[in-house]
């Protein structure tokens, strides 16, 4: 075979490989998770926590703030929503 035939064969193989890889990546993309609905009680708690954090955050740039959340008896558990809020706040 001539050199030109080898080069064309390699180019075709590379293009087929790249197209196959792109197709596999596109087909295996994870489905986006549906957004979890947050109850009004948890939304109010998160808004209050955010307000308190904004007031307590020092202007000097020190971001070491520790917060605690207490659950009232019979109140809805908002721990997952608070955890998400603090992870997104970083």
PDB file of N, CA, C and O in Angstrom:
ATOM      1  N   UNK A   1       0.844  -1.184   0.000  1.00  0.00           N
ATOM      2  CA  UNK A   1       0.000   0.000   0.000  1.00  0.00           C
ATOM      3  C   UNK A   1       0.887   1.245   0.000  1.00  0.00           C
ATOM      4  O   UNK A   1       2.013   1.248   0.498  1.00  0.00           O
ATOM      5  N   UNK A   2       0.339   2.265  -0.565  1.00  0.00           N
ATOM      6  CA  UNK A   2       1.101   3.509  -0.603  1.00  0.00           C
ATOM      7  C   UNK A   2       0.944   4.274   0.712  1.00  0.00           C
ATOM      8  O   UNK A   2       0.061   4.000   1.524  1.00  0.00           O
ATOM      9  N   UNK A   3       1.802   5.202   0.873  1.00  0.00           N
ATOM     10  CA  UNK A   3       1.789   6.034   2.082  1.00  0.00           C
ATOM     11  C   UNK A   3       0.488   6.821   2.185  1.00  0.00           C
ATOM     12  O   UNK A   3      -0.052   6.985   3.278  1.00  0.00           O
ATOM     13  N   UNK A   4      -0.008   7.301   1.077  1.00  0.00           N
ATOM     14  CA  UNK A   4      -1.247   8.083   1.069  1.00  0.00           C
ATOM     15  C   UNK A   4      -2.432   7.223   1.534  1.00  0.00           C
ATOM     16  O   UNK A   4      -3.305   7.728   2.240  1.00  0.00           O
ATOM     17  N   UNK A   5      -2.482   5.973   1.167  1.00  0.00           N
ATOM     18  CA  UNK A   5      -3.556   5.075   1.578  1.00  0.00           C
ATOM     19  C   UNK A   5      -3.521   4.863   3.085  1.00  0.00           C
ATOM     20  O   UNK A   5      -4.566   4.847   3.736  1.00  0.00           O
ATOM     21  N   UNK A   6      -2.321   4.699   3.642  1.00  0.00           N
ATOM     22  CA  UNK A   6      -2.182   4.531   5.095  1.00  0.00           C
ATOM     23  C   UNK A   6      -2.667   5.784   5.837  1.00  0.00           C
ATOM     24  O   UNK A   6      -3.372   5.680   6.840  1.00  0.00           O
ATOM     25  N   UNK A   7      -2.294   6.937   5.351  1.00  0.00           N
ATOM     26  CA  UNK A   7      -2.697   8.190   6.007  1.00  0.00           C
ATOM     27  C   UNK A   7      -4.218   8.336   5.962  1.00  0.00           C
ATOM     28  O   UNK A   7      -4.830   8.710   6.963  1.00  0.00           O
ATOM     29  N   UNK A   8      -4.828   8.051   4.830  1.00  0.00           N
ATOM     30  CA  UNK A   8      -6.281   8.152   4.702  1.00  0.00           C
ATOM     31  C   UNK A   8      -6.956   7.150   5.646  1.00  0.00           C
ATOM     32  O   UNK A   8      -7.953   7.478   6.288  1.00  0.00           O
ATOM     33  N   UNK A   9      -6.419   5.941   5.731  1.00  0.00           N
ATOM     34  CA  UNK A   9      -6.994   4.935   6.622  1.00  0.00           C
ATOM     35  C   UNK A   9      -6.921   5.397   8.078  1.00  0.00           C
ATOM     36  O   UNK A   9      -7.896   5.248   8.814  1.00  0.00           O
ATOM     37  N   UNK A  10      -5.795   5.950   8.506  1.00  0.00           N
ATOM     38  CA  UNK A  10      -5.652   6.444   9.874  1.00  0.00           C
ATOM     39  C   UNK A  10      -6.610   7.605  10.150  1.00  0.00           C
ATOM     40  O   UNK A  10      -7.212   7.677  11.221  1.00  0.00           O
ATOM     41  N   UNK A  11      -6.746   8.496   9.194  1.00  0.00           N
ATOM     42  CA  UNK A  11      -7.658   9.635   9.369  1.00  0.00           C
ATOM     43  C   UNK A  11      -9.090   9.140   9.523  1.00  0.00           C
ATOM     44  O   UNK A  11      -9.823   9.620  10.387  1.00  0.00           O
ATOM     45  N   UNK A  12      -9.492   8.186   8.694  1.00  0.00           N
ATOM     46  CA  UNK A  12     -10.846   7.647   8.778  1.00  0.00           C
ATOM     47  C   UNK A  12     -11.060   6.967  10.129  1.00  0.00           C
ATOM     48  O   UNK A  12     -12.097   7.167  10.761  1.00  0.00           O
ATOM     49  N   UNK A  13     -10.093   6.169  10.575  1.00  0.00           N
ATOM     50  CA  UNK A  13     -10.208   5.513  11.880  1.00  0.00           C
ATOM     51  C   UNK A  13     -10.297   6.531  13.018  1.00  0.00           C
ATOM     52  O   UNK A  13     -11.087   6.347  13.945  1.00  0.00           O
ATOM     53  N   UNK A  14      -9.513   7.583  12.963  1.00  0.00           N
ATOM     54  CA  UNK A  14      -9.556   8.611  14.016  1.00  0.00           C
ATOM     55  C   UNK A  14     -10.907   9.323  14.036  1.00  0.00           C
ATOM     56  O   UNK A  14     -11.469   9.564  15.105  1.00  0.00           O
ATOM     57  N   UNK A  15     -11.421   9.656  12.869  1.00  0.00           N
ATOM     58  CA  UNK A  15     -12.711  10.344  12.798  1.00  0.00           C
ATOM     59  C   UNK A  15     -13.827   9.441  13.326  1.00  0.00           C
ATOM     60  O   UNK A  15     -14.698   9.893  14.069  1.00  0.00           O
ATOM     61  N   UNK A  16     -13.796   8.165  12.938  1.00  0.00           N
ATOM     62  CA  UNK A  16     -14.804   7.226  13.435  1.00  0.00           C
ATOM     63  C   UNK A  16     -14.697   7.079  14.952  1.00  0.00           C
ATOM     64  O   UNK A  16     -15.717   7.032  15.639  1.00  0.00           O
ATOM     65  N   UNK A  17     -13.476   7.006  15.482  1.00  0.00           N
ATOM     66  CA  UNK A  17     -13.280   6.893  16.930  1.00  0.00           C
ATOM     67  C   UNK A  17     -13.776   8.125  17.673  1.00  0.00           C
ATOM     68  O   UNK A  17     -14.434   8.008  18.707  1.00  0.00           O
ATOM     69  N   UNK A  18     -13.464   9.298  17.150  1.00  0.00           N
ATOM     70  CA  UNK A  18     -13.939  10.537  17.798  1.00  0.00           C
ATOM     71  C   UNK A  18     -15.459  10.644  17.752  1.00  0.00           C
ATOM     72  O   UNK A  18     -16.085  11.053  18.730  1.00  0.00           O
ATOM     73  N   UNK A  19     -16.052  10.278  16.621  1.00  0.00           N
ATOM     74  CA  UNK A  19     -17.514  10.333  16.516  1.00  0.00           C
ATOM     75  C   UNK A  19     -18.157   9.333  17.473  1.00  0.00           C
ATOM     76  O   UNK A  19     -19.163   9.638  18.114  1.00  0.00           O
ATOM     77  N   UNK A  20     -17.574   8.142  17.566  1.00  0.00           N
ATOM     78  CA  UNK A  20     -18.109   7.140  18.499  1.00  0.00           C
ATOM     79  C   UNK A  20     -17.993   7.584  19.940  1.00  0.00           C
ATOM     80  O   UNK A  20     -18.921   7.392  20.726  1.00  0.00           O
ATOM     81  N   UNK A  21     -16.855   8.184  20.301  1.00  0.00           N
ATOM     82  CA  UNK A  21     -16.661   8.680  21.664  1.00  0.00           C
ATOM     83  C   UNK A  21     -17.659   9.790  21.985  1.00  0.00           C
ATOM     84  O   UNK A  21     -18.252   9.804  23.063  1.00  0.00           O
ATOM     85  N   UNK A  22     -17.840  10.707  21.059  1.00  0.00           N
ATOM     86  CA  UNK A  22     -18.800  11.803  21.283  1.00  0.00           C
ATOM     87  C   UNK A  22     -20.212  11.249  21.439  1.00  0.00           C
ATOM     88  O   UNK A  22     -20.976  11.721  22.281  1.00  0.00           O
ATOM     89  N   UNK A  23     -20.562  10.248  20.631  1.00  0.00           N
ATOM     90  CA  UNK A  23     -21.892   9.648  20.746  1.00  0.00           C
ATOM     91  C   UNK A  23     -22.096   8.955  22.075  1.00  0.00           C
ATOM     92  O   UNK A  23     -23.167   9.061  22.672  1.00  0.00           O
ATOM     93  N   UNK A  24     -21.076   8.240  22.551  1.00  0.00           N
ATOM     94  CA  UNK A  24     -21.185   7.561  23.839  1.00  0.00           C
ATOM     95  C   UNK A  24     -21.278   8.551  24.996  1.00  0.00           C
ATOM     96  O   UNK A  24     -22.046   8.340  25.935  1.00  0.00           O
ATOM     97  N   UNK A  25     -20.510   9.617  24.933  1.00  0.00           N
ATOM     98  CA  UNK A  25     -20.580  10.624  26.003  1.00  0.00           C
ATOM     99  C   UNK A  25     -21.943  11.298  26.033  1.00  0.00           C
ATOM    100  O   UNK A  25     -22.489  11.557  27.106  1.00  0.00           O
ATOM    101  N   UNK A  26     -22.487  11.579  24.867  1.00  0.00           N
ATOM    102  CA  UNK A  26     -23.796  12.245  24.813  1.00  0.00           C
ATOM    103  C   UNK A  26     -24.904  11.319  25.312  1.00  0.00           C
ATOM    104  O   UNK A  26     -25.859  11.777  25.940  1.00  0.00           O
ATOM    105  N   UNK A  27     -24.785  10.034  25.040  1.00  0.00           N
ATOM    106  CA  UNK A  27     -25.850   9.116  25.451  1.00  0.00           C
ATOM    107  C   UNK A  27     -25.763   8.750  26.920  1.00  0.00           C
ATOM    108  O   UNK A  27     -26.764   8.344  27.512  1.00  0.00           O
ATOM    109  N   UNK A  28     -24.585   8.884  27.523  1.00  0.00           N
ATOM    110  CA  UNK A  28     -24.442   8.483  28.921  1.00  0.00           C
ATOM    111  C   UNK A  28     -24.495   9.659  29.885  1.00  0.00           C
ATOM    112  O   UNK A  28     -24.153   9.513  31.059  1.00  0.00           O
ATOM    113  N   UNK A  29     -24.916  10.812  29.409  1.00  0.00           N
ATOM    114  CA  UNK A  29     -25.010  11.979  30.288  1.00  0.00           C
ATOM    115  C   UNK A  29     -26.085  11.715  31.341  1.00  0.00           C
ATOM    116  O   UNK A  29     -27.184  11.271  31.009  1.00  0.00           O
ATOM    117  N   UNK A  30     -25.768  11.988  32.619  1.00  0.00           N
ATOM    118  CA  UNK A  30     -26.764  11.739  33.661  1.00  0.00           C
ATOM    119  C   UNK A  30     -27.949  12.682  33.525  1.00  0.00           C
ATOM    120  O   UNK A  30     -27.805  13.847  33.155  1.00  0.00           O
ATOM    121  N   UNK A  31     -29.110  12.152  33.831  1.00  0.00           N
ATOM    122  CA  UNK A  31     -30.312  12.966  33.804  1.00  0.00           C
ATOM    123  C   UNK A  31     -30.264  13.971  34.955  1.00  0.00           C
ATOM    124  O   UNK A  31     -29.886  13.612  36.070  1.00  0.00           O
ATOM    125  N   UNK A  32     -30.638  15.210  34.701  1.00  0.00           N
ATOM    126  CA  UNK A  32     -30.650  16.182  35.803  1.00  0.00           C
ATOM    127  C   UNK A  32     -31.690  15.785  36.840  1.00  0.00           C
ATOM    128  O   UNK A  32     -32.791  15.346  36.507  1.00  0.00           O
ATOM    129  N   UNK A  33     -31.320  15.947  38.095  1.00  0.00           N
ATOM    130  CA  UNK A  33     -32.234  15.623  39.187  1.00  0.00           C
ATOM    131  C   UNK A  33     -33.307  16.697  39.289  1.00  0.00           C
ATOM    132  O   UNK A  33     -32.999  17.887  39.214  1.00  0.00           O
ATOM    133  N   UNK A  34     -34.547  16.300  39.457  1.00  0.00           N
ATOM    134  CA  UNK A  34     -35.606  17.307  39.618  1.00  0.00           C
ATOM    135  C   UNK A  34     -35.396  18.070  40.929  1.00  0.00           C
ATOM    136  O   UNK A  34     -34.981  17.504  41.940  1.00  0.00           O
ATOM    137  N   UNK A  35     -35.688  19.337  40.881  1.00  0.00           N
ATOM    138  CA  UNK A  35     -35.518  20.162  42.077  1.00  0.00           C
ATOM    139  C   UNK A  35     -36.541  19.747  43.127  1.00  0.00           C
ATOM    140  O   UNK A  35     -37.726  19.576  42.843  1.00  0.00           O
ATOM    141  N   UNK A  36     -36.045  19.594  44.338  1.00  0.00           N
ATOM    142  CA  UNK A  36     -36.900  19.198  45.444  1.00  0.00           C
ATOM    143  C   UNK A  36     -37.682  20.420  45.921  1.00  0.00           C
ATOM    144  O   UNK A  36     -37.123  21.505  46.083  1.00  0.00           O
ATOM    145  N   UNK A  37     -38.947  20.234  46.136  1.00  0.00           N
ATOM    146  CA  UNK A  37     -39.786  21.332  46.618  1.00  0.00           C
ATOM    147  C   UNK A  37     -39.512  21.554  48.095  1.00  0.00           C
ATOM    148  O   UNK A  37     -39.466  20.602  48.874  1.00  0.00           O
ATOM    149  N   UNK A  38     -39.333  22.795  48.475  1.00  0.00           N
ATOM    150  CA  UNK A  38     -39.067  23.172  49.857  1.00  0.00           C
ATOM    151  C   UNK A  38     -40.350  23.739  50.443  1.00  0.00           C
ATOM    152  O   UNK A  38     -41.002  24.591  49.839  1.00  0.00           O
ATOM    153  N   UNK A  39     -40.702  23.255  51.625  1.00  0.00           N
ATOM    154  CA  UNK A  39     -41.938  23.721  52.258  1.00  0.00           C
ATOM    155  C   UNK A  39     -41.790  25.180  52.696  1.00  0.00           C
ATOM    156  O   UNK A  39     -40.679  25.696  52.813  1.00  0.00           O
ATOM    157  N   UNK A  40     -42.902  25.818  52.930  1.00  0.00           N
ATOM    158  CA  UNK A  40     -42.896  27.226  53.348  1.00  0.00           C
ATOM    159  C   UNK A  40     -42.208  27.381  54.701  1.00  0.00           C
ATOM    160  O   UNK A  40     -41.510  28.367  54.938  1.00  0.00           O
ATOM    161  N   UNK A  41     -42.407  26.394  55.594  1.00  0.00           N
ATOM    162  CA  UNK A  41     -41.779  26.458  56.917  1.00  0.00           C
ATOM    163  C   UNK A  41     -40.255  26.416  56.795  1.00  0.00           C
ATOM    164  O   UNK A  41     -39.552  27.176  57.461  1.00  0.00           O
ATOM    165  N   UNK A  42     -39.754  25.531  55.947  1.00  0.00           N
ATOM    166  CA  UNK A  42     -38.307  25.433  55.760  1.00  0.00           C
ATOM    167  C   UNK A  42     -37.767  26.667  55.038  1.00  0.00           C
ATOM    168  O   UNK A  42     -36.676  27.140  55.355  1.00  0.00           O
ATOM    169  N   UNK A  43     -38.525  27.192  54.065  1.00  0.00           N
ATOM    170  CA  UNK A  43     -38.097  28.394  53.364  1.00  0.00           C
ATOM    171  C   UNK A  43     -37.970  29.564  54.327  1.00  0.00           C
ATOM    172  O   UNK A  43     -37.026  30.347  54.228  1.00  0.00           O
ATOM    173  N   UNK A  44     -38.919  29.691  55.267  1.00  0.00           N
ATOM    174  CA  UNK A  44     -38.857  30.761  56.265  1.00  0.00           C
ATOM    175  C   UNK A  44     -37.657  30.576  57.178  1.00  0.00           C
ATOM    176  O   UNK A  44     -36.970  31.542  57.509  1.00  0.00           O
ATOM    177  N   UNK A  45     -37.401  29.333  57.589  1.00  0.00           N
ATOM    178  CA  UNK A  45     -36.257  29.052  58.448  1.00  0.00           C
ATOM    179  C   UNK A  45     -34.942  29.390  57.741  1.00  0.00           C
ATOM    180  O   UNK A  45     -34.045  29.972  58.351  1.00  0.00           O
ATOM    181  N   UNK A  46     -34.823  29.030  56.462  1.00  0.00           N
ATOM    182  CA  UNK A  46     -33.607  29.327  55.706  1.00  0.00           C
ATOM    183  C   UNK A  46     -33.452  30.830  55.507  1.00  0.00           C
ATOM    184  O   UNK A  46     -32.342  31.353  55.607  1.00  0.00           O
ATOM    185  N   UNK A  47     -34.547  31.530  55.229  1.00  0.00           N
ATOM    186  CA  UNK A  47     -34.484  32.988  55.071  1.00  0.00           C
ATOM    187  C   UNK A  47     -34.043  33.652  56.373  1.00  0.00           C
ATOM    188  O   UNK A  47     -33.235  34.581  56.357  1.00  0.00           O
ATOM    189  N   UNK A  48     -34.576  33.175  57.506  1.00  0.00           N
ATOM    190  CA  UNK A  48     -34.185  33.723  58.806  1.00  0.00           C
ATOM    191  C   UNK A  48     -32.712  33.439  59.087  1.00  0.00           C
ATOM    192  O   UNK A  48     -31.995  34.306  59.586  1.00  0.00           O
ATOM    193  N   UNK A  49     -32.261  32.229  58.767  1.00  0.00           N
ATOM    194  CA  UNK A  49     -30.858  31.871  58.973  1.00  0.00           C
ATOM    195  C   UNK A  49     -29.955  32.733  58.105  1.00  0.00           C
ATOM    196  O   UNK A  49     -28.916  33.205  58.567  1.00  0.00           O
ATOM    197  N   UNK A  50     -30.345  32.944  56.835  1.00  0.00           N
ATOM    198  CA  UNK A  50     -29.556  33.789  55.943  1.00  0.00           C
ATOM    199  C   UNK A  50     -29.477  35.213  56.460  1.00  0.00           C
ATOM    200  O   UNK A  50     -28.420  35.842  56.396  1.00  0.00           O
ATOM    201  N   UNK A  51     -30.588  35.725  56.973  1.00  0.00           N
ATOM    202  CA  UNK A  51     -30.601  37.084  57.517  1.00  0.00           C
ATOM    203  C   UNK A  51     -29.658  37.190  58.715  1.00  0.00           C
ATOM    204  O   UNK A  51     -28.902  38.155  58.834  1.00  0.00           O
ATOM    205  N   UNK A  52     -29.707  36.195  59.598  1.00  0.00           N
ATOM    206  CA  UNK A  52     -28.826  36.204  60.764  1.00  0.00           C
ATOM    207  C   UNK A  52     -27.363  36.092  60.359  1.00  0.00           C
ATOM    208  O   UNK A  52     -26.506  36.742  60.957  1.00  0.00           O
ATOM    209  N   UNK A  53     -27.068  35.283  59.359  1.00  0.00           N
ATOM    210  CA  UNK A  53     -25.693  35.149  58.890  1.00  0.00           C
ATOM    211  C   UNK A  53     -25.194  36.445  58.269  1.00  0.00           C
ATOM    212  O   UNK A  53     -24.053  36.846  58.496  1.00  0.00           O
ATOM    213  N   UNK A  54     -26.052  37.106  57.479  1.00  0.00           N
ATOM    214  CA  UNK A  54     -25.658  38.369  56.865  1.00  0.00           C
ATOM    215  C   UNK A  54     -25.369  39.430  57.916  1.00  0.00           C
ATOM    216  O   UNK A  54     -24.452  40.234  57.749  1.00  0.00           O
ATOM    217  N   UNK A  55     -26.140  39.441  58.994  1.00  0.00           N
ATOM    218  CA  UNK A  55     -25.912  40.411  60.066  1.00  0.00           C
ATOM    219  C   UNK A  55     -24.659  40.072  60.863  1.00  0.00           C
ATOM    220  O   UNK A  55     -23.964  40.971  61.334  1.00  0.00           O
ATOM    221  N   UNK A  56     -24.366  38.792  61.017  1.00  0.00           N
ATOM    222  CA  UNK A  56     -23.235  38.377  61.845  1.00  0.00           C
ATOM    223  C   UNK A  56     -21.924  38.321  61.081  1.00  0.00           C
ATOM    224  O   UNK A  56     -20.863  38.265  61.702  1.00  0.00           O
ATOM    225  N   UNK A  57     -21.960  38.333  59.780  1.00  0.00           N
ATOM    226  CA  UNK A  57     -20.749  38.202  58.978  1.00  0.00           C
ATOM    227  C   UNK A  57     -19.888  39.451  59.152  1.00  0.00           C
ATOM    228  O   UNK A  57     -20.326  40.557  58.836  1.00  0.00           O
ATOM    229  N   UNK A  58     -18.684  39.280  59.646  1.00  0.00           N
ATOM    230  CA  UNK A  58     -17.822  40.456  59.876  1.00  0.00           C
ATOM    231  C   UNK A  58     -17.296  41.025  58.561  1.00  0.00           C
ATOM    232  O   UNK A  58     -17.166  40.318  57.562  1.00  0.00           O
ATOM    233  N   UNK A  59     -17.000  42.314  58.590  1.00  0.00           N
ATOM    234  CA  UNK A  59     -16.475  42.995  57.406  1.00  0.00           C
ATOM    235  C   UNK A  59     -14.999  42.706  57.177  1.00  0.00           C
ATOM    236  O   UNK A  59     -14.469  43.013  56.108  1.00  0.00           O
ATOM    237  N   UNK A  60     -14.331  42.123  58.159  1.00  0.00           N
ATOM    238  CA  UNK A  60     -12.891  41.908  58.057  1.00  0.00           C
ATOM    239  C   UNK A  60     -12.521  40.748  57.146  1.00  0.00           C
ATOM    240  O   UNK A  60     -11.336  40.546  56.883  1.00  0.00           O
ATOM    241  N   UNK A  61     -13.474  39.987  56.660  1.00  0.00           N
ATOM    242  CA  UNK A  61     -13.182  38.882  55.760  1.00  0.00           C
ATOM    243  C   UNK A  61     -13.073  37.549  56.466  1.00  0.00           C
ATOM    244  O   UNK A  61     -12.862  36.532  55.807  1.00  0.00           O
ATOM    245  N   UNK A  62     -13.207  37.512  57.779  1.00  0.00           N
ATOM    246  CA  UNK A  62     -13.167  36.248  58.503  1.00  0.00           C
ATOM    247  C   UNK A  62     -14.503  35.560  58.310  1.00  0.00           C
ATOM    248  O   UNK A  62     -15.540  36.059  58.746  1.00  0.00           O
ATOM    249  N   UNK A  63     -14.472  34.405  57.652  1.00  0.00           N
ATOM    250  CA  UNK A  63     -15.717  33.724  57.337  1.00  0.00           C
ATOM    251  C   UNK A  63     -15.969  32.543  58.262  1.00  0.00           C
ATOM    252  O   UNK A  63     -16.719  31.638  57.896  1.00  0.00           O
ATOM    253  N   UNK A  64     -15.385  32.517  59.418  1.00  0.00           N
ATOM    254  CA  UNK A  64     -15.552  31.397  60.334  1.00  0.00           C
ATOM    255  C   UNK A  64     -16.762  31.585  61.222  1.00  0.00           C
ATOM    256  O   UNK A  64     -16.630  32.006  62.371  1.00  0.00           O
ATOM    257  N   UNK A  65     -17.937  31.280  60.705  1.00  0.00           N
ATOM    258  CA  UNK A  65     -19.176  31.414  61.459  1.00  0.00           C
ATOM    259  C   UNK A  65     -19.754  30.029  61.674  1.00  0.00           C
ATOM    260  O   UNK A  65     -19.876  29.243  60.735  1.00  0.00           O
ATOM    261  N   UNK A  66     -20.104  29.740  62.898  1.00  0.00           N
ATOM    262  CA  UNK A  66     -20.700  28.464  63.239  1.00  0.00           C
ATOM    263  C   UNK A  66     -22.162  28.698  63.584  1.00  0.00           C
ATOM    264  O   UNK A  66     -22.477  29.568  64.397  1.00  0.00           O
ATOM    265  N   UNK A  67     -23.051  27.937  62.978  1.00  0.00           N
ATOM    266  CA  UNK A  67     -24.469  28.098  63.247  1.00  0.00           C
ATOM    267  C   UNK A  67     -25.058  26.791  63.743  1.00  0.00           C
ATOM    268  O   UNK A  67     -24.571  25.708  63.420  1.00  0.00           O
ATOM    269  N   UNK A  68     -26.102  26.910  64.525  1.00  0.00           N
ATOM    270  CA  UNK A  68     -26.826  25.757  65.027  1.00  0.00           C
ATOM    271  C   UNK A  68     -28.294  25.946  64.696  1.00  0.00           C
ATOM    272  O   UNK A  68     -28.804  27.066  64.659  1.00  0.00           O
ATOM    273  N   UNK A  69     -28.944  24.853  64.464  1.00  0.00           N
ATOM    274  CA  UNK A  69     -30.376  24.902  64.164  1.00  0.00           C
ATOM    275  C   UNK A  69     -31.093  23.973  65.125  1.00  0.00           C
ATOM    276  O   UNK A  69     -30.734  22.803  65.258  1.00  0.00           O
ATOM    277  N   UNK A  70     -32.107  24.498  65.793  1.00  0.00           N
ATOM    278  CA  UNK A  70     -32.912  23.670  66.696  1.00  0.00           C
ATOM    279  C   UNK A  70     -34.245  23.378  66.059  1.00  0.00           C
ATOM    280  O   UNK A  70     -34.864  24.247  65.444  1.00  0.00           O
ATOM    281  N   UNK A  71     -34.672  22.166  66.210  1.00  0.00           N
ATOM    282  CA  UNK A  71     -35.982  21.779  65.704  1.00  0.00           C
ATOM    283  C   UNK A  71     -36.990  21.885  66.842  1.00  0.00           C
ATOM    284  O   UNK A  71     -36.741  21.412  67.951  1.00  0.00           O
ATOM    285  N   UNK A  72     -38.115  22.503  66.560  1.00  0.00           N
ATOM    286  CA  UNK A  72     -39.174  22.587  67.542  1.00  0.00           C
ATOM    287  C   UNK A  72     -39.955  21.282  67.515  1.00  0.00           C
ATOM    288  O   UNK A  72     -40.050  20.621  66.480  1.00  0.00           O
ATOM    289  N   UNK A  73     -40.503  20.926  68.643  1.00  0.00           N
ATOM    290  CA  UNK A  73     -41.281  19.699  68.715  1.00  0.00           C
ATOM    291  C   UNK A  73     -42.489  19.804  67.793  1.00  0.00           C
ATOM    292  O   UNK A  73     -43.262  20.758  67.879  1.00  0.00           O
ATOM    293  N   UNK A  74     -42.648  18.838  66.927  1.00  0.00           N
ATOM    294  CA  UNK A  74     -43.766  18.850  66.003  1.00  0.00           C
ATOM    295  C   UNK A  74     -43.498  19.652  64.743  1.00  0.00           C
ATOM    296  O   UNK A  74     -44.346  19.703  63.851  1.00  0.00           O
ATOM    297  N   UNK A  75     -42.326  20.283  64.654  1.00  0.00           N
ATOM    298  CA  UNK A  75     -42.005  21.064  63.462  1.00  0.00           C
ATOM    299  C   UNK A  75     -41.432  20.144  62.381  1.00  0.00           C
ATOM    300  O   UNK A  75     -40.945  19.049  62.665  1.00  0.00           O
ATOM    301  N   UNK A  76     -41.502  20.607  61.163  1.00  0.00           N
ATOM    302  CA  UNK A  76     -40.987  19.827  60.034  1.00  0.00           C
ATOM    303  C   UNK A  76     -39.460  19.782  60.096  1.00  0.00           C
ATOM    304  O   UNK A  76     -38.819  20.754  60.495  1.00  0.00           O
ATOM    305  N   UNK A  77     -38.885  18.654  59.700  1.00  0.00           N
ATOM    306  CA  UNK A  77     -37.433  18.492  59.688  1.00  0.00           C
ATOM    307  C   UNK A  77     -36.870  19.166  58.439  1.00  0.00           C
ATOM    308  O   UNK A  77     -37.156  18.747  57.317  1.00  0.00           O
ATOM    309  N   UNK A  78     -36.075  20.205  58.640  1.00  0.00           N
ATOM    310  CA  UNK A  78     -35.500  20.963  57.528  1.00  0.00           C
ATOM    311  C   UNK A  78     -33.995  20.753  57.425  1.00  0.00           C
ATOM    312  O   UNK A  78     -33.310  21.565  56.802  1.00  0.00           O
ATOM    313  N   UNK A  79     -33.466  19.701  58.009  1.00  0.00           N
ATOM    314  CA  UNK A  79     -32.016  19.516  58.041  1.00  0.00           C
ATOM    315  C   UNK A  79     -31.427  19.354  56.638  1.00  0.00           C
ATOM    316  O   UNK A  79     -30.351  19.886  56.363  1.00  0.00           O
ATOM    317  N   UNK A  80     -32.106  18.634  55.752  1.00  0.00           N
ATOM    318  CA  UNK A  80     -31.583  18.469  54.396  1.00  0.00           C
ATOM    319  C   UNK A  80     -31.554  19.806  53.655  1.00  0.00           C
ATOM    320  O   UNK A  80     -30.586  20.107  52.956  1.00  0.00           O
ATOM    321  N   UNK A  81     -32.596  20.595  53.804  1.00  0.00           N
ATOM    322  CA  UNK A  81     -32.651  21.889  53.135  1.00  0.00           C
ATOM    323  C   UNK A  81     -31.582  22.834  53.683  1.00  0.00           C
ATOM    324  O   UNK A  81     -30.963  23.572  52.916  1.00  0.00           O
ATOM    325  N   UNK A  82     -31.356  22.820  55.001  1.00  0.00           N
ATOM    326  CA  UNK A  82     -30.304  23.654  55.596  1.00  0.00           C
ATOM    327  C   UNK A  82     -28.931  23.202  55.109  1.00  0.00           C
ATOM    328  O   UNK A  82     -28.078  24.038  54.809  1.00  0.00           O
ATOM    329  N   UNK A  83     -28.707  21.904  55.027  1.00  0.00           N
ATOM    330  CA  UNK A  83     -27.425  21.386  54.545  1.00  0.00           C
ATOM    331  C   UNK A  83     -27.188  21.849  53.108  1.00  0.00           C
ATOM    332  O   UNK A  83     -26.083  22.272  52.768  1.00  0.00           O
ATOM    333  N   UNK A  84     -28.215  21.771  52.266  1.00  0.00           N
ATOM    334  CA  UNK A  84     -28.086  22.238  50.884  1.00  0.00           C
ATOM    335  C   UNK A  84     -27.795  23.732  50.835  1.00  0.00           C
ATOM    336  O   UNK A  84     -26.980  24.185  50.031  1.00  0.00           O
ATOM    337  N   UNK A  85     -28.466  24.498  51.699  1.00  0.00           N
ATOM    338  CA  UNK A  85     -28.249  25.944  51.731  1.00  0.00           C
ATOM    339  C   UNK A  85     -26.793  26.273  52.082  1.00  0.00           C
ATOM    340  O   UNK A  85     -26.175  27.124  51.442  1.00  0.00           O
ATOM    341  N   UNK A  86     -26.253  25.601  53.094  1.00  0.00           N
ATOM    342  CA  UNK A  86     -24.891  25.901  53.514  1.00  0.00           C
ATOM    343  C   UNK A  86     -23.865  25.400  52.504  1.00  0.00           C
ATOM    344  O   UNK A  86     -22.804  26.009  52.366  1.00  0.00           O
ATOM    345  N   UNK A  87     -24.147  24.314  51.798  1.00  0.00           N
ATOM    346  CA  UNK A  87     -23.225  23.842  50.767  1.00  0.00           C
ATOM    347  C   UNK A  87     -23.217  24.793  49.580  1.00  0.00           C
ATOM    348  O   UNK A  87     -22.167  25.003  48.973  1.00  0.00           O
ATOM    349  N   UNK A  88     -24.347  25.365  49.239  1.00  0.00           N
ATOM    350  CA  UNK A  88     -24.420  26.305  48.116  1.00  0.00           C
ATOM    351  C   UNK A  88     -23.900  27.670  48.503  1.00  0.00           C
ATOM    352  O   UNK A  88     -23.554  28.458  47.623  1.00  0.00           O
ATOM    353  N   UNK A  89     -23.831  27.981  49.784  1.00  0.00           N
ATOM    354  CA  UNK A  89     -23.398  29.293  50.255  1.00  0.00           C
ATOM    355  C   UNK A  89     -21.885  29.438  50.169  1.00  0.00           C
ATOM    356  O   UNK A  89     -21.373  30.557  50.217  1.00  0.00           O
ATOM    357  N   UNK A  90     -21.173  28.351  50.046  1.00  0.00           N
ATOM    358  CA  UNK A  90     -19.699  28.409  50.036  1.00  0.00           C
ATOM    359  C   UNK A  90     -19.164  29.063  48.834  1.00  0.00           C
ATOM    360  O   UNK A  90     -17.948  29.184  48.687  1.00  0.00           O
TER     361      UNK A  90
END
